[in-house]
Amino acid sequence: MKLYDYPGVPNPRRLNIFMAEKGIDIPRVQVDLLKGEQLEPEFRAKSPNCDVPTLELDNGTCISQLNAVCRYLEAIHPEPPLYGSTPEEIGIIEMWNQICFTNGFQAVADLFRNGPDWFEGRALVGPHNYEKIPELVDRGRQRIMNFYGDMEQHLAEHKYIAGSAFSVADITALVTVDFAQWANVTAPDTHVNLKRWHTLVSERPSVRDNS
Ligand SMILES: N[C@@H](CCC(=O)N[C@@H](CS)C(=O)NCC(=O)O)C(=O)O
């Protein structure tokens, strides 16, 4: 297998933490996003949405989209389970992973990609070009603050995002919080449960090795 990757950016980081938790190592091929290599026809043939991470199997089949790649890896390396084991765990983890992605991760992406500094004409990842919508910056900031508040309440009663065990939902939430810090959108000090959880997950070797 081969993993098309780019160092330091959020979605590849999510996958690298996921793989480290499972002890999986796959040779990497760097796709230079700054040079626009993700949009070249050769890479587009492997990754229809022109993004990383993208996994190429030994038979040449390619799988992109973070959740799809993680699901594939979970199927071939079930231990430790990061998407749950029982039907109930699987449902609960998928629910929280989706909530963290939609309300947290996408809000940070809106803030970044619609701000003045980068991504001219590339407000959305994918094969098509879109102009920025500057209003999404403030809305993104508001949504992140609301996400922090919601997680603060939730984590008052749960050790991890999806309950008592670390899961893929923690990876999504952790990378969201760290990604938001790039934009100086941090949680208030009064969010003690969120901070307790953030310290707990940040101390995992998988996270420390991919920071
Ligand atoms: N929907 C994709 C998003 C992946 C994504 O946004 N990757 C970014 C790097 S964090 C990327 O490849 N960006 C290319 C670009 O900006 O054109 C997924 O779930 O994997």
The ligand as an SDF file (V2000), in Angstrom:
LIG
                    3D

 20 19  0  0  0  0  0  0  0  0999 V2000
  -13.2920   15.5270    2.5400 N   0  0  0  0  0  0  0  0  0  0  0  0
  -11.8790   15.1830    2.6250 C   0  0  0  0  0  0  0  0  0  0  0  0
  -11.1150   16.4160    2.9680 C   0  0  0  0  0  0  0  0  0  0  0  0
   -9.6200   16.2160    2.9910 C   0  0  0  0  0  0  0  0  0  0  0  0
   -8.9210   17.5540    2.9650 C   0  0  0  0  0  0  0  0  0  0  0  0
   -9.5380   18.6060    3.1660 O   0  0  0  0  0  0  0  0  0  0  0  0
   -7.6180   17.4910    2.7630 N   0  0  0  0  0  0  0  0  0  0  0  0
   -6.8730   18.7250    2.5780 C   0  0  0  0  0  0  0  0  0  0  0  0
   -5.6360   18.7040    3.4600 C   0  0  0  0  0  0  0  0  0  0  0  0
   -6.1270   18.8690    5.1870 S   0  0  0  0  0  0  0  0  0  0  0  0
   -6.4620   18.8100    1.1210 C   0  0  0  0  0  0  0  0  0  0  0  0
   -6.1330   17.8080    0.5110 O   0  0  0  0  0  0  0  0  0  0  0  0
   -6.5130   20.0150    0.5520 N   0  0  0  0  0  0  0  0  0  0  0  0
   -6.2580   20.2140   -0.8330 C   0  0  0  0  0  0  0  0  0  0  0  0
   -6.6380   21.6090   -1.2860 C   0  0  0  0  0  0  0  0  0  0  0  0
   -6.6960   22.5070   -0.4490 O   0  0  0  0  0  0  0  0  0  0  0  0
   -6.8470   21.7690   -2.4840 O   0  0  0  0  0  0  0  0  0  0  0  0
  -11.6450   14.0420    3.5940 C   0  0  0  0  0  0  0  0  0  0  0  0
  -12.5440   13.7340    4.3780 O   0  0  0  0  0  0  0  0  0  0  0  0
  -10.5750   13.4140    3.5710 O   0  0  0  0  0  0  0  0  0  0  0  0
  1  2  1  0
  2  3  1  0
  2 18  1  0
  3  4  1  0
  4  5  1  0
  5  6  2  0
  5  7  1  0
  7  8  1  0
  8  9  1  0
  8 11  1  0
  9 10  1  0
 11 12  2  0
 11 13  1  0
 13 14  1  0
 14 15  1  0
 15 16  2  0
 15 17  1  0
 18 19  2  0
 18 20  1  0
M  END
$$$$
